[in-house]
Amino acid sequence: MPAGRERVANAFDKARGRHRPAVIPYFPLGYPSLKDSLEVIKALAQAGADLIELGIPFSDPLADGPTIQHASQLALAQGMNVPAALELVVQLREQGLEQPFLFMSYLNPLLSYGLEAFIRDAGRAGVDGLIIPDLPLEESLPVRRMCQAHDLAFVPLIPPNLAEARIAQIAQGATGFLYLVSVTGVTGARDSLPPDLGAFIRRVRQITPLPLAVGFGIASPDQVQTLYPLADGVIVGSALIQAVAKSVRPAEAAADFLGSLLHAVNGVGYA
């Protein structure tokens, strides 16, 4: 099996070949327990996730809304940390999961672990890409070089209020795909998508050939369906966590939720 950036690129290619967006669930490691999070991620893989974003919980998450903040606090209280996150990925790979894994982490936990050691160990564990929401472009060059050395995709966030020149600068240092933030603000399920989201996606599309995945606020099958073919991927986190939180069977709830998204997009085709 290919790994790293090639595995990420292949996942987008496969989804594009099926005329649908890549569906990318986000889930915080250690929630609602370490064991449950392992089972949830396995269920997401078996249900057909194209890529999986694995959150490393942090005590002061700047970009996370109440749902992810609460889940992260529960995970931290149960001992989730960077070494435990790496070990969970090792276990998932040993159990045969082949989807690309993207670590989403804020910078402080990685600095505490040791940035170069973390990127090296993440690659060895079976992680394919890295998302660091609070890493500014001007400070990202060492991280980008380390990711390149260890064959990890480096995926930056692009908010909707950036000028074209700034988007071009960020995109130039990205690999794998760009994470388009649908709204200015924090994560959280929303009833509707911003009316200018399509224009934002088209604006970025003119700047870079990289795949574009949209996250923040996406909660329903209808919303996912409307984003293709504008976007190459959709990232869904808070709504998935809410579905898990309501169930006594977290893995089953996660699989059912993801299944509803995939059912909506399979065969959606080009408008």
N, C-alpha and C positions, 0 to 999 in steps of 0.2 A: 504493500500500500504506500502511495506517496504520503509525505508528511509536510508540515510547515506550510509555506506559501503556496506550494503546488496543490496541497489538499484543499486549501481555501479556494483557490482559483477553480479547481475541478468542481467544487460544490456549486458555485455560481453557474458554471457552464452547464451542469446537469439540469439545474432548475430552468435555465434559459432554454435548453433543449426541449423541456416539457412545456414551454410557453407559460410559465408562471414565475412568481417571485420566489426567491429562496426564503424559507420561513425559519427565523432564528429566534428561538426562545431564550430569554435570560432567566437564570435562576441563581439565587444566592447559596453558596455552599454552606452546609451546616444548618439549613432551615428545612423543616421545623426541628430536625435533629440531624446529627451527622449521618446516621444510618438512613433516615428518611430521604435526605438529600441525594444520597447515592442511588436509592431506588427511584426517585423522581427523575433523575438525569437518565438512568437506564430506560425508564418508561418513555421519556421524550425521544430518545434515540430510536427505540423500537416503534414508536408511533410515526416516525418519518421525518423528524427534524433534519433540516439540511445542514445547519451549523448550530452549535450550542455555545451560548455565552455564559461563562461561569463566573459569578460574582464572588470576589474575596471581600468579606464584610469589613467595614471600617467604621470607627466610632463617630467620625465627623464628615459624612459624605455630602459634599457641596451640591451635587447635581441630583441627588435622590429625593423623591417625594416621600410622604408618610408611610406608604405601603412598604417600600424597599427599606426605609430606615428602620421600621419596626422589625422586619424580618432579619435585618442585619444585627440588630441589638440582641435578638433571641439567639442568633447563631454565635455571636461573640460570647454571650453568657455561658454557652455550652462548650467553649474552648476552641472555637474555630479560629485559625490563624493561618499564616502563609505556609508553614511546614505541613499543616494538616490538609490544606488545599492541594498542595503538590502530591501528597500521599493519596488523596481521593482520586486524582487524575490517573495516577499509576494504577490504582485498583480498577478504574473504569476501562483503561486500555487492556489490562490483563483479562478483563471479562469480555473482550472482543468488540467494544464500541469503536466505530471507524469514522464517525462524523468529525469534522474539524472542531476543535475546542478553542475558544477565545477566552483568555483571562481578562476580566474587567476588574481593575484595582486602582485605588487612589495611590498617590506616589509615596506617602509616608510609610505604609507597611513594607513597601519594596525597598525603600532606603534603609529601614530598620533591619531587614533581612540581608541586605547587600545587593545593590542593583544588578551588577554583573553576575553575581552568583545566582540571583533569582532568575534572570533570563536564561542562563545556562541550564539551571535545574528545571525550569519550565519546559524547555525544549526536550530535555532528556526524559521528562515525565510523560510527554506526549501532547503538550500544548502546541497549537499551531499559530496563534496570534495573540496580540496584546493591545488592550485598550486602557489608556490612562487619562481619565477626563480632566484632571487638574494639572497636566503637564503642558506648559506653554510651548509654543513653537520655538521660541528663542532658546529654550533650554532642552530641546528634544534631540539634538544631533547625537549626543553620546548614546542615548537609548536606541535611536534608529540604527546606529552603527552596530550596537550589540545585537539587536534583533536580526540584522542582516547576517552577522557572523554566525548566529545560531539558527538561521532559517525560520524566523518567526515573522509573520505579517505584523506590520505596525499600522494600526487603524486609528486615525485621529477623528475627533468630533468636529462637525461643521454646523454651527448654529445659523439660523436663517437671517440674521442681521449683519452678516459679514459682507464687506465689499469684495468685488470680483478679484482684485489684486491679492487680497489676503487669502481668499479661497485657493487661488492658484499657488501661492507660496506653501500652504499647508498640504495641498494635494501632491505637490512635487516630492514631498518627503514621505508620502504614504505608500504602503504596499498592501495588497489584499483587496481592500475596498475602503470607501469613505462612509462614515457613520453620520448621516444627516439628522440633525435634531429638529424635529418638526415644529417645536415651539420654543420661544425664549422662556426659560423657567426650569422647573424640575420635572422629574419623571412622575408618572401617574396616569391611570386610565382616564380617558376623556370620552364624552358622548359623541363628539364630532371632531373631524380633522380641520385644521385651519384652512380658510378659503383660498389663501395664497400659497398653499403647500406645493401645488402643481407647478406654479411659476418658479418657486425656489428650486425644485428638483431640475427643471429644464435649464435654469441658469447655471447650476453646477455641471450639468451634463455637457454644456458647451465648453467647459473649462478642462475637463479631464476624461480620459477613456476608462478610468477605474469603475468597477461596479459601485452602485450607490444603494445603500441600505438605510431605511428610514426607521427611526425609533422615537420614543417619548410620546405617550398618549394613545398609542394604538391598542385597541381593546377588543375589537369585534371582527367576526368574519367579513362583514360588509366593508369595514374600513380597509382590511387587508386586500380585499378584492378590488377596491377602487384604485389602489396604488399601482397596479400593474397595467400597462407596461412602463409607466413613468419611472418606477423604482425597480431595481434588480433584486431587492431584498427587503424584508420587514422584520423588525425586532420587537418582540412583545415580552414585557416583563411584569409590570404591576398587575395586569389583569390575570396573568397566569398565577402569580403568588396569591391573589385574592381567591381564585378558584381552589387552590390547594388549601388555603386557610379555612375554607368552609367545609372541608371534607375530613372524615375520619380515615380515609384511604388516600393519602397524598399522591402516591404514584398513579393510582387509577384516575384521580381527578386531573392530574397533569396530562395524562394520555388522552383523556376525553376532551379536554380543552384544546390541546394541540390538534387533535383529530378534527375538531370543528373548523379550525382555521384551514387545515389542509384540504378538507372537503370543499371549502368555499373557493379555494384557488386552483385546485386540480382541474385542468381543462379550461381555465378562464380565457386563455388565448389572448390574441391582440384585438384591441378595440377597433 
